[in-house]
């Protein structure tokens, strides 16, 4: 990408999209195009086609998505599948029709099988059954990355895919039911501290292992890959480090300053037992994450405190 290249960031108000915009601006890119949902509904094919015909972006970062935690995924399976498949197909297809030089599709590590060997390499995709609690979302994301691959193979496009691990950081979603585990814990422990509660209840038994990547590190990788990678196989984005959910709760409680106890509700689902990405491909390309987890949680909590509207979502 040239510094004056026309770059469209889809989903610029979300956690990932806003981080990509910040990273592009930090690196001196000056021609960044964005649209709010009110200005452009990506689920409407006619609107997406009109936008691409008019703007003709040279590069596209597809970070827009309907996202949520275990509850949201379980309660709205059809919505998660439909909305994500429609918006990503609309954007990718319109980009191809209008001569986009390169597109980068953002997915999720949930695309990999529930019981995949650990750490999960890019090659384990579609080798066995998916995790049922987020199967709809995973199938939509798999469809998007496969469509990019098939366009490359059939038409010679240069479309790539990136699969991040669990993300957190500025502009996260802290909704009490629709958020992911780390922002949910930040909100829960903060409110417990404010209300001086002696006990906080968390889901499952605390045993699942998870990996977390600070969203600004992901954004740095996204720009790096747009400039340095081409290929049909996706690229994993993570740290290569993991910890139990129990250890994560202890870390978040420490950062927030909550001194009560934690009770585990074992009637609630744990989700996938372990999800660690093999990040050797990104490492070999010359990229490595910068933000350690405790430092990132402190930055995320600072963002939560300073932006009360985000805490209300």
One Martini backbone bead per residue (centre of mass of N, CA, C, O) as a GRO file, in nm:
protein
  313
    1UNK     BB    1   0.097   0.035   0.021
    2UNK     BB    2   0.027   0.354  -0.007
    3UNK     BB    3  -0.021   0.646   0.165
    4UNK     BB    4  -0.255   0.727  -0.073
    5UNK     BB    5  -0.425   0.500  -0.061
    6UNK     BB    6  -0.737   0.352  -0.098
    7UNK     BB    7  -0.896   0.282   0.220
    8UNK     BB    8  -1.114   0.032   0.346
    9UNK     BB    9  -1.294   0.020   0.662
   10UNK     BB   10  -1.480  -0.233   0.784
   11UNK     BB   11  -1.582  -0.155   1.100
   12UNK     BB   12  -1.464   0.120   1.249
   13UNK     BB   13  -1.635   0.103   1.536
   14UNK     BB   14  -1.498  -0.128   1.621
   15UNK     BB   15  -1.241  -0.272   1.771
   16UNK     BB   16  -1.082  -0.355   1.514
   17UNK     BB   17  -1.135  -0.123   1.314
   18UNK     BB   18  -1.029   0.108   1.499
   19UNK     BB   19  -0.740  -0.008   1.519
   20UNK     BB   20  -0.673   0.006   1.218
   21UNK     BB   21  -0.704   0.308   1.189
   22UNK     BB   22  -0.486   0.385   1.394
   23UNK     BB   23  -0.252   0.239   1.247
   24UNK     BB   24  -0.266   0.384   0.979
   25UNK     BB   25  -0.222   0.666   1.096
   26UNK     BB   26   0.049   0.605   1.237
   27UNK     BB   27   0.179   0.524   0.939
   28UNK     BB   28   0.054   0.759   0.726
   29UNK     BB   29  -0.226   0.717   0.627
   30UNK     BB   30  -0.464   0.940   0.427
   31UNK     BB   31  -0.696   0.736   0.264
   32UNK     BB   32  -0.958   0.683   0.462
   33UNK     BB   33  -1.247   0.478   0.455
   34UNK     BB   34  -1.579   0.536   0.592
   35UNK     BB   35  -1.881   0.375   0.743
   36UNK     BB   36  -2.169   0.371   0.873
   37UNK     BB   37  -2.452   0.193   0.917
   38UNK     BB   38  -2.638   0.427   0.824
   39UNK     BB   39  -2.476   0.473   0.550
   40UNK     BB   40  -2.398   0.142   0.552
   41UNK     BB   41  -2.547  -0.163   0.473
   42UNK     BB   42  -2.387  -0.470   0.445
   43UNK     BB   43  -2.667  -0.643   0.404
   44UNK     BB   44  -2.693  -0.459   0.143
   45UNK     BB   45  -2.621  -0.510  -0.176
   46UNK     BB   46  -2.689  -0.240  -0.314
   47UNK     BB   47  -2.520  -0.057  -0.127
   48UNK     BB   48  -2.245  -0.192  -0.172
   49UNK     BB   49  -2.229  -0.160  -0.479
   50UNK     BB   50  -2.251   0.150  -0.484
   51UNK     BB   51  -2.004   0.212  -0.314
   52UNK     BB   52  -1.786   0.072  -0.495
   53UNK     BB   53  -1.849   0.229  -0.755
   54UNK     BB   54  -1.783   0.511  -0.630
   55UNK     BB   55  -1.497   0.460  -0.464
   56UNK     BB   56  -1.281   0.246  -0.538
   57UNK     BB   57  -1.113   0.069  -0.357
   58UNK     BB   58  -0.791  -0.074  -0.324
   59UNK     BB   59  -0.834  -0.137  -0.012
   60UNK     BB   60  -0.946  -0.402   0.225
   61UNK     BB   61  -1.086  -0.412   0.556
   62UNK     BB   62  -1.267  -0.689   0.701
   63UNK     BB   63  -1.417  -0.610   1.029
   64UNK     BB   64  -1.699  -0.676   0.996
   65UNK     BB   65  -1.942  -0.788   1.256
   66UNK     BB   66  -2.123  -1.031   1.430
   67UNK     BB   67  -2.088  -1.033   1.784
   68UNK     BB   68  -2.020  -1.272   2.065
   69UNK     BB   69  -2.086  -1.473   2.309
   70UNK     BB   70  -2.222  -1.755   2.422
   71UNK     BB   71  -2.512  -1.651   2.454
   72UNK     BB   72  -2.549  -1.512   2.182
   73UNK     BB   73  -2.484  -1.762   2.006
   74UNK     BB   74  -2.710  -1.952   2.122
   75UNK     BB   75  -2.966  -1.743   2.078
   76UNK     BB   76  -2.846  -1.654   1.757
   77UNK     BB   77  -2.772  -1.848   1.518
   78UNK     BB   78  -2.910  -1.735   1.261
   79UNK     BB   79  -2.808  -1.442   1.281
   80UNK     BB   80  -2.502  -1.500   1.274
   81UNK     BB   81  -2.500  -1.639   1.001
   82UNK     BB   82  -2.645  -1.439   0.815
   83UNK     BB   83  -2.506  -1.166   0.866
   84UNK     BB   84  -2.213  -1.260   0.807
   85UNK     BB   85  -2.250  -1.379   0.524
   86UNK     BB   86  -2.373  -1.136   0.382
   87UNK     BB   87  -2.159  -0.911   0.436
   88UNK     BB   88  -1.905  -1.059   0.329
   89UNK     BB   89  -2.008  -1.121   0.043
   90UNK     BB   90  -2.067  -0.837  -0.045
   91UNK     BB   91  -1.781  -0.719  -0.012
   92UNK     BB   92  -1.606  -0.919  -0.170
   93UNK     BB   93  -1.762  -0.906  -0.439
   94UNK     BB   94  -1.745  -0.596  -0.484
   95UNK     BB   95  -1.439  -0.582  -0.486
   96UNK     BB   96  -1.400  -0.762  -0.734
   97UNK     BB   97  -1.585  -0.602  -0.937
   98UNK     BB   98  -1.391  -0.322  -0.862
   99UNK     BB   99  -1.071  -0.385  -0.851
  100UNK     BB  100  -0.944  -0.477  -0.601
  101UNK     BB  101  -0.620  -0.535  -0.504
  102UNK     BB  102  -0.686  -0.581  -0.181
  103UNK     BB  103  -0.796  -0.823   0.070
  104UNK     BB  104  -0.892  -0.840   0.425
  105UNK     BB  105  -0.993  -1.108   0.629
  106UNK     BB  106  -1.174  -1.130   0.934
  107UNK     BB  107  -1.179  -1.363   1.184
  108UNK     BB  108  -1.160  -1.675   1.381
  109UNK     BB  109  -1.062  -1.935   1.596
  110UNK     BB  110  -1.353  -2.085   1.579
  111UNK     BB  111  -1.295  -2.242   1.303
  112UNK     BB  112  -1.181  -2.456   1.468
  113UNK     BB  113  -1.173  -2.738   1.606
  114UNK     BB  114  -1.253  -2.843   1.916
  115UNK     BB  115  -1.022  -3.102   1.896
  116UNK     BB  116  -0.770  -2.979   1.824
  117UNK     BB  117  -0.461  -2.965   1.796
  118UNK     BB  118  -0.196  -2.844   2.005
  119UNK     BB  119  -0.146  -2.607   1.842
  120UNK     BB  120  -0.328  -2.429   1.597
  121UNK     BB  121  -0.315  -2.477   1.276
  122UNK     BB  122  -0.418  -2.379   0.969
  123UNK     BB  123  -0.446  -2.693   0.863
  124UNK     BB  124  -0.702  -2.778   1.065
  125UNK     BB  125  -0.912  -2.703   0.884
  126UNK     BB  126  -1.180  -2.918   0.849
  127UNK     BB  127  -1.104  -3.198   1.030
  128UNK     BB  128  -1.349  -3.134   1.233
  129UNK     BB  129  -1.551  -3.056   1.475
  130UNK     BB  130  -1.727  -2.808   1.603
  131UNK     BB  131  -1.825  -2.577   1.820
  132UNK     BB  132  -2.154  -2.543   1.914
  133UNK     BB  133  -2.173  -2.249   2.049
  134UNK     BB  134  -2.019  -2.129   1.751
  135UNK     BB  135  -2.100  -2.253   1.469
  136UNK     BB  136  -2.235  -2.027   1.303
  137UNK     BB  137  -1.997  -1.829   1.303
  138UNK     BB  138  -1.784  -2.021   1.189
  139UNK     BB  139  -1.922  -2.083   0.915
  140UNK     BB  140  -1.916  -1.794   0.814
  141UNK     BB  141  -1.604  -1.755   0.824
  142UNK     BB  142  -1.532  -1.988   0.641
  143UNK     BB  143  -1.677  -1.877   0.393
  144UNK     BB  144  -1.506  -1.621   0.360
  145UNK     BB  145  -1.222  -1.751   0.328
  146UNK     BB  146  -1.307  -1.935   0.087
  147UNK     BB  147  -1.387  -1.714  -0.109
  148UNK     BB  148  -1.109  -1.590  -0.128
  149UNK     BB  149  -0.968  -1.844  -0.232
  150UNK     BB  150  -1.147  -1.888  -0.490
  151UNK     BB  151  -1.080  -1.619  -0.625
  152UNK     BB  152  -0.781  -1.669  -0.651
  153UNK     BB  153  -0.806  -1.934  -0.822
  154UNK     BB  154  -1.003  -1.820  -1.054
  155UNK     BB  155  -0.899  -1.481  -1.073
  156UNK     BB  156  -0.625  -1.376  -0.926
  157UNK     BB  157  -0.644  -1.270  -0.660
  158UNK     BB  158  -0.549  -1.074  -0.342
  159UNK     BB  159  -0.675  -1.257  -0.090
  160UNK     BB  160  -0.688  -1.244   0.266
  161UNK     BB  161  -0.647  -1.415   0.593
  162UNK     BB  162  -0.738  -1.360   0.945
  163UNK     BB  163  -0.691  -1.540   1.270
  164UNK     BB  164  -0.791  -1.458   1.568
  165UNK     BB  165  -0.788  -1.452   1.875
  166UNK     BB  166  -0.860  -1.338   2.160
  167UNK     BB  167  -0.992  -1.017   2.214
  168UNK     BB  168  -0.874  -0.688   2.337
  169UNK     BB  169  -0.973  -0.347   2.430
  170UNK     BB  170  -1.039  -0.082   2.281
  171UNK     BB  171  -1.380  -0.076   2.216
  172UNK     BB  172  -1.525  -0.273   2.365
  173UNK     BB  173  -1.763  -0.516   2.478
  174UNK     BB  174  -1.966  -0.482   2.801
  175UNK     BB  175  -2.192  -0.659   2.789
  176UNK     BB  176  -2.350  -0.877   3.011
  177UNK     BB  177  -2.431  -1.093   2.754
  178UNK     BB  178  -2.252  -1.009   2.467
  179UNK     BB  179  -1.978  -1.068   2.575
  180UNK     BB  180  -1.673  -1.150   2.639
  181UNK     BB  181  -1.481  -1.265   2.889
  182UNK     BB  182  -1.294  -1.024   2.959
  183UNK     BB  183  -1.497  -0.783   2.959
  184UNK     BB  184  -1.694  -0.921   3.154
  185UNK     BB  185  -1.495  -0.925   3.396
  186UNK     BB  186  -1.444  -0.627   3.419
  187UNK     BB  187  -1.734  -0.550   3.483
  188UNK     BB  188  -1.795  -0.741   3.721
  189UNK     BB  189  -1.562  -0.643   3.913
  190UNK     BB  190  -1.630  -0.347   3.915
  191UNK     BB  191  -1.920  -0.370   4.029
  192UNK     BB  192  -1.838  -0.527   4.284
  193UNK     BB  193  -1.663  -0.303   4.398
  194UNK     BB  194  -1.877  -0.077   4.406
  195UNK     BB  195  -2.085  -0.277   4.582
  196UNK     BB  196  -1.926  -0.462   4.784
  197UNK     BB  197  -1.889  -0.751   4.706
  198UNK     BB  198  -1.801  -1.081   4.825
  199UNK     BB  199  -1.914  -1.211   4.544
  200UNK     BB  200  -1.837  -1.394   4.237
  201UNK     BB  201  -1.987  -1.530   3.945
  202UNK     BB  202  -1.873  -1.794   3.734
  203UNK     BB  203  -1.834  -1.979   3.462
  204UNK     BB  204  -1.792  -2.290   3.531
  205UNK     BB  205  -1.447  -2.414   3.637
  206UNK     BB  206  -1.178  -2.262   3.501
  207UNK     BB  207  -1.014  -2.469   3.294
  208UNK     BB  208  -0.997  -2.331   3.046
  209UNK     BB  209  -0.797  -2.246   2.770
  210UNK     BB  210  -0.649  -1.920   2.687
  211UNK     BB  211  -0.603  -1.665   2.441
  212UNK     BB  212  -0.455  -1.323   2.419
  213UNK     BB  213  -0.510  -1.019   2.217
  214UNK     BB  214  -0.421  -0.714   2.150
  215UNK     BB  215  -0.572  -0.512   1.921
  216UNK     BB  216  -0.321  -0.338   1.831
  217UNK     BB  217  -0.156  -0.583   1.744
  218UNK     BB  218  -0.342  -0.680   1.525
  219UNK     BB  219  -0.334  -0.423   1.351
  220UNK     BB  220  -0.034  -0.445   1.290
  221UNK     BB  221  -0.060  -0.714   1.139
  222UNK     BB  222  -0.261  -0.632   0.919
  223UNK     BB  223  -0.072  -0.428   0.780
  224UNK     BB  224   0.164  -0.617   0.738
  225UNK     BB  225   0.011  -0.825   0.554
  226UNK     BB  226  -0.078  -0.633   0.330
  227UNK     BB  227   0.244  -0.584   0.262
  228UNK     BB  228   0.367  -0.919   0.308
  229UNK     BB  229   0.107  -1.099   0.208
  230UNK     BB  230   0.040  -1.402   0.011
  231UNK     BB  231  -0.248  -1.628   0.015
  232UNK     BB  232  -0.476  -1.893   0.084
  233UNK     BB  233  -0.379  -1.914   0.360
  234UNK     BB  234  -0.418  -1.847   0.661
  235UNK     BB  235  -0.349  -1.626   0.950
  236UNK     BB  236  -0.242  -1.632   1.257
  237UNK     BB  237  -0.346  -1.445   1.565
  238UNK     BB  238  -0.106  -1.421   1.834
  239UNK     BB  239   0.108  -1.533   2.117
  240UNK     BB  240   0.139  -1.846   2.227
  241UNK     BB  241  -0.034  -1.798   2.489
  242UNK     BB  242  -0.166  -1.935   2.804
  243UNK     BB  243  -0.468  -1.959   3.018
  244UNK     BB  244  -0.678  -1.985   3.257
  245UNK     BB  245  -0.974  -1.867   3.359
  246UNK     BB  246  -0.894  -1.851   3.652
  247UNK     BB  247  -0.639  -1.675   3.605
  248UNK     BB  248  -0.790  -1.446   3.468
  249UNK     BB  249  -0.971  -1.363   3.706
  250UNK     BB  250  -0.735  -1.292   3.893
  251UNK     BB  251  -0.616  -1.070   3.715
  252UNK     BB  252  -0.864  -0.884   3.691
  253UNK     BB  253  -0.909  -0.842   3.993
  254UNK     BB  254  -0.637  -0.708   4.040
  255UNK     BB  255  -0.665  -0.467   3.843
  256UNK     BB  256  -0.943  -0.362   3.962
  257UNK     BB  257  -0.959  -0.429   4.294
  258UNK     BB  258  -1.079  -0.702   4.376
  259UNK     BB  259  -1.129  -0.881   4.712
  260UNK     BB  260  -1.303  -1.106   4.668
  261UNK     BB  261  -1.476  -1.385   4.573
  262UNK     BB  262  -1.497  -1.693   4.374
  263UNK     BB  263  -1.763  -1.849   4.197
  264UNK     BB  264  -1.853  -2.164   4.048
  265UNK     BB  265  -2.073  -2.248   3.771
  266UNK     BB  266  -2.109  -2.583   3.663
  267UNK     BB  267  -2.384  -2.549   3.488
  268UNK     BB  268  -2.209  -2.402   3.301
  269UNK     BB  269  -2.039  -2.346   3.024
  270UNK     BB  270  -1.704  -2.371   2.898
  271UNK     BB  271  -1.643  -2.472   2.630
  272UNK     BB  272  -1.364  -2.489   2.494
  273UNK     BB  273  -1.093  -2.633   2.643
  274UNK     BB  274  -0.891  -2.539   2.396
  275UNK     BB  275  -0.717  -2.225   2.259
  276UNK     BB  276  -0.432  -2.251   2.056
  277UNK     BB  277  -0.213  -2.088   1.854
  278UNK     BB  278  -0.025  -2.115   1.569
  279UNK     BB  279   0.236  -1.852   1.510
  280UNK     BB  280   0.472  -1.926   1.305
  281UNK     BB  281   0.400  -1.777   1.046
  282UNK     BB  282   0.416  -1.485   1.151
  283UNK     BB  283   0.704  -1.513   1.257
  284UNK     BB  284   0.840  -1.581   0.978
  285UNK     BB  285   0.745  -1.298   0.855
  286UNK     BB  286   0.821  -1.084   1.119
  287UNK     BB  287   0.609  -1.120   1.362
  288UNK     BB  288   0.520  -0.965   1.690
  289UNK     BB  289   0.405  -0.918   1.977
  290UNK     BB  290   0.390  -0.659   2.255
  291UNK     BB  291   0.144  -0.719   2.460
  292UNK     BB  292   0.096  -0.796   2.764
  293UNK     BB  293  -0.167  -0.895   2.948
  294UNK     BB  294  -0.157  -0.706   3.197
  295UNK     BB  295  -0.114  -0.449   3.036
  296UNK     BB  296  -0.374  -0.477   2.864
  297UNK     BB  297  -0.581  -0.481   3.097
  298UNK     BB  298  -0.513  -0.199   3.198
  299UNK     BB  299  -0.593  -0.054   2.936
  300UNK     BB  300  -0.885  -0.161   2.926
  301UNK     BB  301  -0.980  -0.048   3.201
  302UNK     BB  302  -0.926   0.246   3.133
  303UNK     BB  303  -1.130   0.254   2.900
  304UNK     BB  304  -1.379   0.178   3.067
  305UNK     BB  305  -1.367   0.423   3.264
  306UNK     BB  306  -1.346   0.659   3.029
  307UNK     BB  307  -1.607   0.492   2.876
  308UNK     BB  308  -1.921   0.457   2.981
  309UNK     BB  309  -2.085   0.383   2.720
  310UNK     BB  310  -1.950   0.105   2.678
  311UNK     BB  311  -2.064  -0.020   2.947
  312UNK     BB  312  -2.379  -0.003   2.833
  313UNK     BB  313  -2.385  -0.214   2.580
   0.00000   0.00000   0.00000
